[in-house]
Amino acid sequence: MIRKTTLVYTAAVLAASVSLTFVSACSGSKTVADKINYNETEMLSQVDSYNDNIYSGSVWDSSLIDESRFKLDIKLTKAEESWAKKNAVSLATHLKEGSPFVHYLLVKLKERDLPVELMAIPLIESGLNPHVRSSAGAHGPWQFMRSTGKSLGLKRTGNYDELYDFIATTEASLDYLKYLYGELENNWDMVAAAYNQGEFGVKKAIRQAKSRGVTVFNIKTVKLTKSAQTYIKRFHAFAAMLKNPEKYDVDLPEIKNRPAFKRVEVAGRLNSMKKAAELSGTNLQTLKKLNAGFLSDNLKTGDGHGLLVPVDKAYALENALRNGQSETVTN
């Protein structure tokens, strides 16, 4: 959870994120799935219809999570290794239940050339569950406090809350993590600590460590809160399990190396998520998970948020909308 704090980092920085084209690290070629670029305003607009023959293989065998994508040299302590082995089933469960978001998250990490180990953070925070709300008042998959989310440009407007939007919060979180890396001695452990303890608390701890002559910043040399120390240990354990699932007996769920959803523009055409489920042939609970930002069945938000639909169901919904079937929806 990002603790409530006054952030120097502003939404203006978030708006400057750059979309990068990424190339397979395994060879000079790119798979079709690697070429697909998620776009926050036109989610998979280049996919007109789903064709399973275009995509092949598992995301776990793709360039999105091959060895070159792991940038941190993490060596687990005995305690961390023990914790990893005890939580192998938990990790597998999180990945299975959050599977619609796995490919997207890996794509975004690669676009920004961020370590794939950072995938551990939303796994720790929410298990990739966009509906989570903590007793401390943190919200969504990345567990933002309301004030922090606002400082990062995440809004609640009428019927839509971006703190629960997996896409919006991931964009904000990854930009913020990259910012923290530059602010915290280019040290990902300190970034993980700041995500839990707060940016300025960790900055203060690093300054104090420097005053003692410390030049290498880690859990032993920087005086962090017990909560932040535990967070770093879990960050290490989850990262190690992602890199070497076989070693820790993690039973990775089957996830295809392809986009799992497409954004369908519904503003002025469709007002009910229940009706969208009917027209697309999608389970309503699946639509609710993909679109956790909507606070009710009503799809009218005022900001024109599209509806994320499983990529193999999106064409059916778009076709129904083209044929005017949404006219049966009551405003």
For each residue, the residues with C-beta under 8 A, 3 or more apart:
1: 125 134 136 138 143 144 145 195 196
2: 5 138 142 143 144 145 148 176 195 198
3: 145 148 196 197 198 201
4: 145 147 148 198
5: 2 148 198 199 200 201
6: 151 200
7: 10 148 151 152 199
8: 199
9: 13 151 152 176 179 180 199
10: 7 13 14 151
11: 14 15 151 152 153
12: 15 16
13: 9 10 16 175 179
14: 10 11 17 152 153 171 172 175 176
15: 11 12 153
16: 12 13
17: 14 112 171 174 175
18: 112
19: 37 39 111
20: 111 112 113
21: 37
22: 34 63 107 110 111
23: 28 30 34 63
24: 27 28 29 30 31 34 63
25: 63 66 68 69
26: 63 66
27: 24
28: 23 24
29: 24
30: 23 24 34 35
31: 24 34 35 56 57 62 63 257
32: 35 36 54 55
33: 36 54 55 56 57 62 103 257 258 259
34: 22 23 24 30 31 62 63 64
35: 30 31 32
36: 32 33 44 46 47 107 258 259
37: 19 21 46 107 111
38: 43 44 104 107 108 167 259
39: 19 42 43 44 45
40: 43 167 168 171
41:
42: 39 45 263
43: 38 39 40 167 261 262 263 306 308
44: 36 38 39 47 259 261 262 263 311 314
45: 39 42 262 263
46: 36 37
47: 36 44 50 259 262 311 314
48: 315
49: 314 315
50: 47 311 312 313 314 315
51: 54
52: 55 312
53: 56
54: 32 33 51 258
55: 32 33 52 256 257 258
56: 31 33 53 257
57: 31 33 61 62 256 257
58: 61 62 254 255 256 257
59: 62 64 65 102 103 106 255 256 257
60: 65 245 252 255
61: 57 58 257
62: 31 33 34 57 58 59 65 66 106 257
63: 22 23 24 25 26 31 34 66 68 69 110
64: 34 59 69 103 106 107 109 110 116 257
65: 59 60 62 69 106 116 242
66: 25 26 62 63 69
67: 70 243
68: 25 63
69: 25 63 64 65 66 109 110 115 116
70: 67 115 116 117 239 242 243
71: 115 116 117 188
72: 115 117 188 239
73:
74: 117 236 239 240 243
75:
76: 80 81 84 236 237 240
77: 80 81 233
78: 81 82
79: 82 83 233
80: 76 77 83 84 233 236 237 240
81: 76 77 78 84 85 237 240
82: 78 79 85 86
83: 79 80 86 87 233 234 237
84: 76 80 81 87 88 237 238 240 241 248
85: 81 82 88 248 249
86: 82 83
87: 83 84 90 91 237 238 241
88: 84 85 91 92 241 248 249 250 251
89: 92 93 251
90: 87 93 94 127
91: 87 88 94 95 123 238 241 242 250
92: 88 89 95 96 250 251 252 253
93: 89 90 96 97 127
94: 90 91 97 98 123 127 128 129
95: 91 92 98 99 102 123 128 252 253 255
96: 92 93 99 253
97: 93 94 127 128 129
98: 94 95 101 102 123 127 128 129
99: 95 96 102 253 255 260
100: 104 260 261 286 289 290 310
101: 98 104 105 128 130 141 166 170 260
102: 59 95 98 99 105 106 128 255 260
103: 33 59 64 106 107 255 256 257 258 259 260
104: 38 100 101 107 108 166 167 170 259 260 261
105: 101 102 108 109 119 122 128 170
106: 59 62 64 65 102 103 109 110 116 119
107: 22 36 37 38 64 103 104 110 111
108: 38 104 105 111 112 170 171 174
109: 64 69 105 106 112 114 115 116 118 119 174
110: 22 63 64 69 106 107 113 114 116
111: 19 20 22 37 107 108
112: 17 18 20 108 109 174 175 178
113: 20 110
114: 109 110 118 174 177 178
115: 69 70 71 72 109 118 188
116: 64 65 69 70 71 106 109 110 119 242
117: 70 71 72 74 120 188 235 239 242 243
118: 109 114 115 121 174 177 188
119: 105 106 109 116 122 123 238 239 242
120: 117 123 124 234 235 238 239 242
121: 118 124 125 142 173 177 192 195 235
122: 105 119 125 126 128 141 142 170 173
123: 91 94 95 98 119 120 126 127 128 238
124: 120 121 231 234 235 238
125: 1 121 122 132 138 141 142 143
126: 122 123 129 130 132 140 141 142 143
127: 90 93 94 97 98 123 132
128: 94 95 97 98 101 102 105 122 123 141
129: 94 97 98 126 132 141
130: 101 126 140 141 164 165 166 169 289 292 293
131: 140 164 289 292
132: 125 126 127 129 139 140 141 143
133: 137 138 139 140
134: 1 137 138 139 143
135:
136: 1 145
137: 133 134 145 146
138: 1 2 125 133 134 143 144 145
139: 132 133 134 143 144 145 146 149 161 163 164
140: 126 130 131 132 133 143 144 163 164 165 166 169 292
141: 101 122 125 126 128 129 130 132 164 166 169 170
142: 2 121 122 125 126 169 170 172 173
143: 1 2 125 126 132 134 138 139 140
144: 1 2 138 139 140 148 149 152 154 163 169 172
145: 1 2 3 4 136 137 138 139 148 149
146: 137 139 149 150 163
147: 4 150 151
148: 2 3 4 5 7 144 145 151 152
149: 139 144 145 146 152 154 162 163 169 172
150: 146 147 153 154 155
151: 6 7 9 10 11 147 148
152: 7 9 11 14 144 148 149 172 176
153: 11 14 15 150 172
154: 144 149 150 162 163 165 168 169 172
155: 150 162 303
156: 160 161 162 163
157: 160 301 302 303
158: 300 301 302
159: 294 295 296 298 299 300 301 302
160: 156 157 165 293 294 295 301 302 303 305
161: 139 156 164 165 293 295
162: 149 154 155 156 165 168 169 293
163: 139 140 144 146 149 154 156 169 293
164: 130 131 139 140 141 161 169 292 293
165: 130 140 154 160 161 162 168 169 292 293 305
166: 101 104 130 140 141 169 170 290 292
167: 38 40 43 104 170 171 308
168: 40 154 162 165 171 172 293
169: 130 140 141 142 144 149 154 162 163 164 165 166 172 173
170: 101 104 105 108 122 141 142 166 167 173 174
171: 14 17 40 108 167 168 174 175
172: 14 142 144 149 152 153 154 168 169 175 176
173: 121 122 142 169 170 176 177
174: 17 108 109 112 114 118 170 171 177 178
175: 13 14 17 112 171 172 178 179
176: 2 9 14 152 172 173 179 180
177: 114 118 121 173 174 180 181 191 195
178: 112 114 174 175 181 182
179: 9 13 175 176 182 183
180: 9 176 177 183 184 190 191 194 195 199
181: 177 178 184 186 187 188 191
182: 178 179 186
183: 179 180 199 203
184: 180 181 187 190 191 194 199 202 203 206 217
185: 190 206 217
186: 181 182
187: 181 184 190 191 217 218
188: 71 72 115 117 118 181 191 192
189: 192 193 217 218 219 232 235
190: 180 184 185 187 193 194 202 206 217 222
191: 177 180 181 184 187 188 194 195
192: 121 188 189 195 196 228 231 232 235
193: 189 190 196 197 202 222 224 228 229 231 232
194: 180 184 190 191 197 198 199 201 202 203
195: 1 2 121 177 180 191 192 231
196: 1 3 192 193 225 227 228 231
197: 3 193 194 201 202 224 225 227 228 231
198: 2 3 4 5 194 201 202
199: 5 7 8 9 180 183 184 194 202 203
200: 5 6 203 204
201: 3 5 194 197 198 204 205 225 228
202: 184 190 193 194 197 198 199 205 206 222 224 228
203: 183 184 194 199 200 206 207
204: 200 201 207 208
205: 201 202 208 209 222 223 224
206: 184 185 190 202 203 209 210 217 222
207: 203 204 210 211
208: 204 205 211 212 223
209: 205 206 212 214 217 221 222 223
210: 206 207 213 214 215
211: 207 208
212: 208 209
213: 210
214: 209 210 217 221 222
215: 210
216: 221
217: 184 185 187 189 190 206 209 214 221 222
218: 187 189 221 222
219: 189 222 224 229 232 233
220:
221: 209 214 216 217 218
222: 190 193 202 205 206 209 214 217 218 219
223: 205 208 209
224: 193 197 202 205 219 228 229 232
225: 196 197 201 228 229
226: 229 230
227: 196 197 230 231
228: 192 193 196 197 201 202 224 225 231 232
229: 193 219 224 225 226 232 233
230: 226 227 233 234
231: 124 192 193 195 196 197 227 228 234 235
232: 189 192 193 219 224 228 229 235 236
233: 77 79 80 83 219 229 230 236 237
234: 83 120 124 230 231 237 238
235: 117 120 121 124 189 192 231 232 238 239
236: 74 76 80 232 233 239 240
237: 76 80 81 83 84 87 233 234 240 241
238: 84 87 91 119 120 123 124 234 235 241 242
239: 70 72 74 117 119 120 235 236 242 243
240: 74 76 80 81 84 236 237 243 244 247 248
241: 84 87 88 91 237 238 244 245 248 250
242: 65 70 91 116 117 119 120 238 239 245
243: 67 70 74 117 239 240
244: 240 241 247 248
245: 60 241 242 248 250 251 252
246: 249 250
247: 240 244
248: 84 85 88 240 241 244 245
249: 85 88 246
250: 88 91 92 241 245 246
251: 88 89 92 245
252: 60 92 95 245 255
253: 92 95 96 99
254: 58
255: 58 59 60 95 99 102 103 252
256: 55 57 58 59 103 260
257: 31 33 55 56 57 58 59 61 62 64 103
258: 33 36 54 55 103 311
259: 33 36 38 44 47 103 104 262 311
260: 99 100 101 102 103 104 256 310 311
261: 43 44 100 104 290 308 309 310 311 314
262: 43 44 45 47 259 308 309 310 311 314
263: 42 43 44 45 306 307 308 309
264: 276 306 307 308 309 314 317 318 321
265: 269 304 306
266: 269 270 271 276 299 306 307 321 326
267: 299 300 304 305 306
268:
269: 265 266 321 326
270: 266 275 276 279 299 307 321 326 329
271: 266 275 298 299 300 329 330 331
272: 275 276 297 298 299 329 330
273: 276 277 284 287 288 291 294 297 298 299 307
274: 277 278 284 297
275: 270 271 272 278 279 326 328 329
276: 264 266 270 272 273 279 280 282 287 299 307 309 317
277: 273 274 280 281 282 283 284 286 287
278: 274 275 281
279: 270 275 276 316 317 320 321 325 326
280: 276 277 287 309 310 313 314 316 317 320
281: 277 278 313 316
282: 276 277 286 287 309 310 313 317
283: 277 286 287
284: 273 274 277 287 288
285: 288 289
286: 100 277 282 283 289 290 310
287: 273 276 277 280 282 283 284 290 291 307 308 309
288: 273 284 285 291 292 294
289: 100 130 131 285 286 292
290: 100 166 261 286 287 308 309 310
291: 273 287 288 294 307 308
292: 130 131 140 164 165 166 288 289
293: 130 160 161 162 163 164 165 168 305
294: 159 160 273 288 291 297 298 299 301 305
295: 159 160 161
296: 159
297: 272 273 274 294
298: 159 271 272 273 294
299: 159 266 267 270 271 272 273 276 294 305 307
300: 158 159 267 271
301: 157 158 159 160 294 304 305
302: 157 158 159 160
303: 155 157 160
304: 265 267 301
305: 160 165 267 293 294 299 301
306: 43 263 264 265 266 267
307: 263 264 266 270 273 276 287 291 299 317
308: 43 167 261 262 263 264 287 290 291
309: 261 262 263 264 276 280 282 287 290 313 314 317
310: 100 260 261 262 280 282 286 290 313 314
311: 44 47 50 258 259 260 261 262 314
312: 50 52
313: 50 280 281 282 309 310 316 317
314: 44 47 49 50 261 262 264 280 309 310 311 317 318
315: 48 49 50 318 319
316: 279 280 281 313 319 320
317: 264 276 279 280 282 307 309 313 314 320 321
318: 264 314 315 321 322
319: 315 316 322 323
320: 279 280 316 317 323 325 326
321: 264 266 269 270 279 317 318 324 325 326
322: 318 319
323: 319 320
324: 321 327
325: 279 320 321 328
326: 266 269 270 275 279 320 321 329
327: 324
328: 275 325
329: 270 271 272 275 326
330: 271 272
331: 271
